Amino acid sequence: MKKIGIGHGSGGRLMRRLIEETFLKYLRSDELSPLEDAATVELETRKTAVTTDSYVVRPLFFPGGDIGKLSVCGTVNDLVVSGAAPAYLCLGVILEEGFPVDRLEDILKSIAAASAESGVRVVTGDTKVVEKNRCDGVYINTTGMGELIRPMSLSNVSAGDTVIVTGTVGDHGTAIALARHDFGIESRVESDCASLNELLVPLFEVEGLKWMRDPTRGGVATVLAELSEATGLGVEVFEKRVPVREDVRFISDMLGYDPLYLASEGRAVIVAAGESAARILGMLKRHPLGENAAVIGNITGRFRGVRLKTPIGGERLLEMLDEEMLPRIC
């Protein structure tokens, strides 16, 4: 079995061979193939959205995805919820000495497939190798670029707006927890990891669309808490309206997790004007990734913070966590 060696990060012949025989095998594009220090790309507008992220998920492979797919989808989604149409991706890969080359190829296959599905091209990148036991196999850093079509700003949010989630919450966090730890729980829960551009870009044409965010680390609760803190407005959430898979709810109860704080990697929280909510919800539900979309609450000026209305008529505050319930989920 071929394995990564320190020499593969030397910048010399071994690195060149690894890039040409492994990376370009799956990620070849006109911009990347020259292997220059920078790529030249074309965007149709002067306004360009740029995002960067790093992926250190453990384990590297999990039900519903792997670090490669996650790195593409996570970057694409950061652009989309900012109001941009993703176009290009820069890729930095940090490898651990001794990492099997065939596992690297599996990751690159996922990156290639997710990029093709998302309509983005990998145009430049970098590879480094660190000593054994100095890295959990692979870390990935990405930078994404896209044409800014519909800028999103919290300044657009106002009292009376509606809060929507595009699907069941907490799937990714639950899948990672089960894959990482031996809880002895048999489950079919898979990560919701997916690129959301096909689902969300059509919404850019809806006048009442105001703001979007993907609820990754900290989940839906943290996204809404940040929204409230930034705007000075309150968020009223109805627990019975929040879509949660029954097995995710059951596992969360067993393990002491709260699905509202668990990460999702293929979902978005949307704030829309009340009169546009029905149209947006209808558009979402016509796409497979949005079939479980739901209105979960509203924005109010009556109080600050996030208040969760329970099915029995109670109420509890949703605040930002001091620490992540489940670290290393992306």
Secondary structure, DSSP 8 states (H G I E B T S, - for coil): --B--GGGGSSSHHHHHHIIIIIHHHH--TTTTT--SS-----SSS-EEEEEEEE--SSSEETTEEHHHHHHHHHHHHHHTTTEEEEEEEEEEEEETT-BHHHHHHHHHHHHHHHHHHT-EEEEEEEEEE-TTSSSSEEEEEEEEEEE-S---GGG--TT-EEEESS-SSHHHHHHHHHHS---------------HHHHGGGGG-TTEEEEE---TTHHHHHHHHHHHHHS-EEEEEGGGS---HHHHHHHHHHT--GGGS--SS--EEEE-GGGHHHHHHHHHTSGGGTT-EEEEEEESS-SEEEEE-TTS-EEE----SS-SS----
